[in-house]
């Protein structure tokens, strides 16, 4: 796995925030959807080009491991690395924070129906 530095982590977070499909791809692989064709069917609306780009990016970043099987026809799967599992824990914490913020908005007097 490539060595991480603080700038690299910042770039990964920017990537997550800046791309519409990032969370969907990460979540699907974390749930066990591992083959590109299955990912494309699982993530509604994603194009083959965007999916390929995301898979390549996460593999280079050390979040996914690309496993190629010596079969005909060729079979490829993507799995979370140890770093990828840690990164997913971070994203879950961000989701919890968002849920808390959404709960606070609902509790505010303006958000309460009359």
Buried (B, 14 or more C-beta within 10 A) or exposed (E): EEEEEEEEEEEBBEBBEEBEBBBBBBBBBBEEBBEBEEBBEBBEEBEEEBBEBBBEBBBEBBBBBEEEEEEEEEEEBBBBBEBBEEBBEEBEEEEEEEEEEEEEEEEEEEEEEE
